[in-house]
């Protein structure tokens, strides 16, 4: 007889570092190996990178471009993959 896997409600509670909504206070970008680099000559400031970033690691600068918050960007590359203009490429992170 097989052992039945526990349901999601039966798993033990994981460790919580802080209260909900505290991710902005945690430096989560330290483990990335790649980081996004924007080419201003291709970027039309559409904001799609900001919409699809799973870490909300893009901030708008004074010129209307979306700047990467390297303290929170994990280097997943979704912004570069999804940019319709090809304005973002992933480059090696320098630690």
BELQUITA-V226499 format. One record per residue. N is the residue number from 1. RES is the residue in one small letter. OMEGA is omega as a letter, one per 40 degrees, with the letter a starting at -180 (999 if undefined). Layout:
# BELQUITA-V226499
n: {N | N}
res: {RES | RES}
omega: {OMEGA | OMEGA}
This chain:
# BELQUITA-V226499
n: {1 | 2 | 3 | 4 | 5 | 6 | 7 | 8 | 9 | 10 | 11 | 12 | 13 | 14 | 15 | 16 | 17 | 18 | 19 | 20 | 21 | 22 | 23 | 24 | 25 | 26 | 27 | 28 | 29 | 30 | 31 | 32 | 33 | 34 | 35 | 36 | 37 | 38 | 39 | 40 | 41 | 42 | 43 | 44 | 45 | 46 | 47 | 48 | 49 | 50 | 51 | 52 | 53 | 54 | 55 | 56 | 57 | 58 | 59 | 60 | 61 | 62 | 63 | 64 | 65 | 66 | 67 | 68 | 69 | 70 | 71 | 72 | 73 | 74 | 75 | 76 | 77 | 78 | 79 | 80 | 81 | 82 | 83 | 84 | 85 | 86 | 87 | 88 | 89 | 90 | 91 | 92 | 93 | 94 | 95}
res: {x | x | x | x | x | x | x | x | x | x | x | x | x | x | x | x | x | x | x | x | x | x | x | x | x | x | x | x | x | x | x | x | x | x | x | x | x | x | x | x | x | x | x | x | x | x | x | x | x | x | x | x | x | x | x | x | x | x | x | x | x | x | x | x | x | x | x | x | x | x | x | x | x | x | x | x | x | x | x | x | x | x | x | x | x | x | x | x | x | x | x | x | x | x | x}
omega: {i | i | i | i | i | i | a | i | a | i | i | i | i | i | i | a | a | a | i | i | a | a | i | a | a | i | a | a | a | a | a | i | i | i | a | i | a | i | a | a | i | a | i | i | a | i | a | i | i | a | a | a | a | a | a | a | i | a | a | i | a | i | i | i | i | a | a | i | a | i | a | i | i | i | a | i | a | a | i | a | a | a | a | a | a | a | a | i | i | i | i | i | i | a | 999}
